[in-house]
Amino acid sequence: MKAWVLGGSSGLGRELAEGAGRRGIGIVTLGRNADQRVNLSDERSVGVLCNLIAGAARELLDEVRFFIWNAGELEYEPLSEMKHLDRLTAVNMHAPTRILQSFMKRKKELSLHMKPKKKS
């Protein structure tokens, strides 16, 4: 059993990844300083990861049971004074959603091609 942890290289995400690892769950971290590098504020970086997922082999995704979405940024200003709403939206919602959509689409594509297991 495996888990992918988006934002798993530091902070709370790292703690979640380490906790899952202690429970015997294989971990793949995704982030700027992770197993699979991705910069959520860079559309090209997100696109590269989505393309990798779209072509991923069954073996890479087959055991993944958890996708932990922990990555994000926060601007420490009152809402009325926030200046980087586009970036915050891209990093906190748009990019992770694209990655998760790619992940779910590929898992579904692979499951459509799976032969039913024979009953013994």
ABEGO torsion letter per residue (X at the ends): XBBBBBGAABEAAAAAAAAAAAAGBBBBBBEABBABBBBAABAAAAAAAAAAAAABBAAAAAABABBBBABEBBBBBBAAABAAAAAAAAAAAAAAAAAAAAAAAAAAAAAAABBBBBBX
